[in-house]
Amino acid sequence: MSEQGIATVLKGPAPERETLTERGRKYLYAIVAGGEPRRYEATGIDGSDVYALPAGRVAALVSDFAMPKIRPERRHLAAHQQVLKRLMEQTTPLPMSFGMIADSPQAVRRILLRNQKAFLEQLRRVDGKIEMGLRVTFDVPNIFEYFVDTHPELRAARDRFFGTHREPSQEEKIEVGRMFDRLLSEDRENYTKLVEQILTPACFQFHANKCRQEHEVMNLACLVGREAQGRFEAGVFEAAKLFDNHFAFDYSGPWAPYSFVALELAE
């Protein structure tokens, strides 16, 4: 996402006659099932009203937006999430990525109609569900030293190459580094399988996000039934009991199911 913002991604023909909400660009927040009226005053970006723009059996939640681009400022991101949070109180929407702007309401309706089947299938799949996040980290000051202490194989290699009075060669440093990376990857995989096994009764699906730093053990997105949120939270505490004080568990949610919506839109 560039600092200049996101370019318009949906285009449509210029209409001849339009009402106030039937002209101009539209910012898209989510797709929902049904064509019932929805309106949330002063909820959207820049305090705009958010309303449903229906087509067929689905509708897009949009607000009027004059500019062709939007900057990813904190206030804009917060407003986008606030709309999704409001929707999550009533239904499970298909969340749109931040920055989706259509040139006209006709462009929005065209997308809804051309992708009607895909939208309905995705909506059925996530109906009655929420996304919960679980992040587990190594709670240690030095991750390499922790692995040296807990993995005899790495400790022996460290002592062999770094325990002498000579400077280790570049190849020896690379070998130790590769061993650490391999052990870290193996531990992450094993720990993730263990946690997923415990959480499976409360989850329909998991999505493992890529760890962004060495201290991360796992960053899981979990598709959970609304009525199973309490069971999910209890499962997190049950899983945490299997780990010692060198691990920190942190869960979040509920969120709209970003990690479990995959659409290739036909425009």
C-alpha positions in Angstrom: 0.0 0.0 0.0 1.7 3.2 -1.1 1.6 6.5 0.8 -0.2 8.1 -2.1 -3.2 6.0 -1.5 -5.2 3.4 -3.5 -6.3 4.1 -7.1 -9.9 3.7 -8.3 -10.4 0.0 -9.1 -14.0 -0.1 -10.3 -15.3 1.8 -13.3 -18.6 2.3 -14.9 -20.5 4.5 -17.5 -21.5 8.0 -16.5 -25.3 8.0 -15.7 -27.7 10.5 -17.3 -29.9 11.1 -14.3 -28.9 10.6 -10.7 -30.1 11.4 -7.2 -27.7 12.6 -4.6 -26.6 9.1 -3.6 -26.8 7.8 -7.2 -23.9 9.8 -8.5 -20.2 10.1 -7.9 -17.6 7.8 -6.5 -18.4 5.2 -3.9 -16.1 3.9 -1.2 -16.8 0.1 -0.6 -16.7 -1.4 2.9 -18.3 -4.9 2.5 -20.7 -7.2 0.7 -23.8 -8.5 2.5 -26.6 -10.8 1.7 -30.1 -9.6 0.9 -31.4 -6.3 -0.3 -32.9 -4.9 2.9 -32.3 -1.2 3.5 -29.3 -0.5 5.7 -28.1 2.9 6.7 -25.6 4.0 9.3 -25.4 7.8 9.7 -22.0 9.5 10.2 -20.2 6.2 10.6 -18.0 6.0 7.5 -14.8 7.7 6.4 -14.8 11.5 7.1 -18.0 11.1 9.0 -20.0 10.0 5.9 -23.2 8.1 5.9 -22.9 4.4 5.1 -25.7 2.7 3.1 -26.6 -0.4 1.1 -26.3 -0.4 -2.7 -28.2 -3.5 -3.7 -28.1 -5.6 -6.9 -29.8 -9.0 -7.2 -29.5 -11.0 -3.9 -26.5 -9.1 -2.5 -25.7 -5.5 -1.6 -22.5 -3.4 -1.2 -22.1 -1.2 1.9 -20.8 2.1 0.6 -20.4 5.8 1.3 -20.1 8.8 -1.0 -16.5 9.7 -1.7 -15.3 12.5 -3.9 -11.6 11.7 -4.3 -10.2 9.1 -6.7 -7.7 7.9 -4.0 -7.6 7.6 -0.3 -4.6 7.8 2.0 -4.1 5.0 4.5 -4.2 7.3 7.5 -5.1 6.0 10.9 -8.5 7.8 11.0 -9.5 6.3 7.6 -8.4 2.8 8.7 -10.3 3.2 11.9 -13.5 4.3 10.2 -13.3 1.4 7.8 -13.0 -1.0 10.7 -15.7 0.7 12.6 -18.2 0.1 9.8 -17.2 -3.6 9.7 -17.6 -3.8 13.5 -21.1 -2.3 13.2 -22.0 -4.9 10.5 -20.6 -7.7 12.6 -23.2 -7.0 15.2 -26.0 -7.9 12.8 -24.5 -10.3 10.2 -21.3 -11.7 8.8 -20.2 -9.5 5.8 -17.6 -10.2 3.2 -15.1 -7.4 4.1 -13.5 -5.4 1.3 -9.8 -4.4 1.5 -9.1 -0.8 2.6 -9.1 1.6 -0.3 -11.7 0.1 -2.7 -13.3 3.0 -4.6 -15.8 2.8 -7.5 -16.3 5.5 -10.1 -20.1 5.2 -9.9 -23.0 3.3 -8.4 -23.3 1.6 -11.8 -19.8 0.2 -11.5 -20.7 -1.2 -8.0 -23.9 -2.8 -9.3 -22.1 -4.3 -12.3 -19.5 -6.0 -10.0 -22.3 -7.3 -7.7 -24.3 -8.8 -10.6 -21.3 -10.3 -12.4 -20.0 -11.9 -9.2 -23.3 -12.8 -7.7 -22.7 -16.5 -7.5 -19.3 -16.2 -6.0 -20.5 -13.7 -3.4 -23.4 -15.9 -2.4 -21.2 -18.9 -2.1 -18.7 -17.0 0.1 -21.5 -15.6 2.2 -23.0 -19.0 2.8 -19.5 -20.3 3.9 -19.0 -17.6 6.5 -22.6 -17.2 7.6 -22.8 -17.3 11.4 -19.1 -17.2 11.8 -16.4 -14.8 13.0 -12.6 -14.5 12.7 -10.6 -14.8 15.9 -6.8 -14.2 16.0 -4.2 -16.0 18.1 -0.6 -14.8 18.3 2.0 -16.8 20.3 5.5 -15.4 20.8 8.7 -16.5 22.6 8.9 -14.4 25.8 12.7 -14.5 26.0 15.3 -11.7 25.7 17.4 -13.5 23.2 15.8 -16.1 20.9 19.1 -17.5 19.7 20.4 -18.1 23.2 17.1 -19.7 24.2 17.4 -22.1 21.3 21.0 -22.9 22.3 19.8 -23.7 25.8 16.9 -25.9 24.6 18.4 -27.6 21.5 21.5 -29.7 22.2 22.2 -29.9 18.4 22.5 -26.2 18.1 24.5 -25.9 21.4 27.1 -28.4 20.1 27.5 -26.6 16.8 27.8 -23.2 18.6 30.5 -24.6 21.0 32.3 -26.3 18.1 32.6 -23.2 15.9 32.5 -20.4 18.5 34.1 -22.0 21.5 37.6 -22.0 20.2 40.1 -19.2 20.3 39.9 -18.7 16.6 37.4 -16.6 14.6 34.8 -18.8 13.0 34.8 -18.8 9.2 31.9 -17.2 7.3 30.8 -20.7 6.2 30.7 -21.9 9.8 28.6 -18.8 10.8 26.2 -19.6 7.9 26.0 -23.2 9.0 25.0 -22.3 12.5 22.5 -19.7 11.2 20.9 -22.3 8.9 20.6 -24.8 11.7 18.9 -22.2 13.9 16.5 -21.3 11.1 15.7 -25.0 10.6 15.0 -25.6 14.2 12.9 -22.5 14.6 10.8 -23.5 11.6 10.4 -27.1 12.9 9.4 -25.8 16.4 6.9 -23.4 14.9 5.3 -26.1 12.8 5.1 -28.5 15.7 3.7 -25.9 18.1 1.1 -24.8 15.6 -0.1 -28.3 15.0 -0.4 -28.8 18.8 -2.5 -25.6 19.3 -4.7 -26.3 16.2 -5.5 -29.8 17.6 -6.8 -28.3 20.8 -8.7 -25.5 19.1 -10.3 -27.7 16.4 -13.5 -28.4 18.3 -14.3 -24.6 18.3 -13.0 -23.8 14.8 -14.1 -24.5 11.3 -10.9 -23.5 9.6 -7.4 -22.1 10.3 -5.2 -19.8 8.3 -1.5 -19.5 9.4 -0.2 -16.1 8.7 3.5 -15.7 8.1 5.6 -14.9 11.1 7.0 -11.4 10.8 9.7 -11.6 13.3 11.9 -14.2 15.0 10.1 -14.0 18.3 6.8 -15.0 16.7 5.8 -18.7 17.2 2.5 -18.5 15.3 0.0 -16.0 14.0 -3.2 -17.9 13.5 -6.5 -16.7 12.0 -9.4 -18.9 13.2 -12.8 -19.2 11.7 -15.1 -19.7 14.6 -18.9 -20.0 15.0 -20.4 -17.1 16.8 -21.8 -19.4 19.5 -18.4 -21.0 19.9 -16.4 -17.9 20.8 -16.4 -18.9 24.5 -15.2 -22.4 23.6 -12.4 -20.9 21.5 -11.2 -18.6 24.4 -11.3 -21.6 26.8 -9.3 -23.6 24.2 -6.6 -20.9 24.1 -6.2 -21.1 27.9 -6.1 -24.9 27.7 -3.4 -24.7 25.0 -1.4 -22.2 27.0 -1.1 -24.6 29.9 1.0 -26.9 27.7 3.7 -24.2 27.3 6.0 -22.9 29.9 6.7 -19.3 30.9 8.9 -18.7 27.9 5.8 -18.4 25.7 3.1 -15.6 25.6 -0.4 -16.1 24.2 -2.5 -13.3 22.9 -5.9 -13.6 21.2 -8.1 -11.0 19.6 -11.4 -10.6 17.9 -14.1 -11.0 16.9 -13.3 -9.7 13.4 -14.9 -9.9 10.0 -13.5 -13.0 8.2 -10.8 -11.3 6.2 -8.5 -14.3 6.2 -11.2 -16.7 4.9 -12.6 -14.7 1.9 -10.9 -15.2 -1.4 -12.5 -13.7 -4.4 -11.3 -13.0 -8.0 -13.8 -10.4 -9.1 -15.0 -10.2 -12.7 -15.5 -6.5 -13.5 
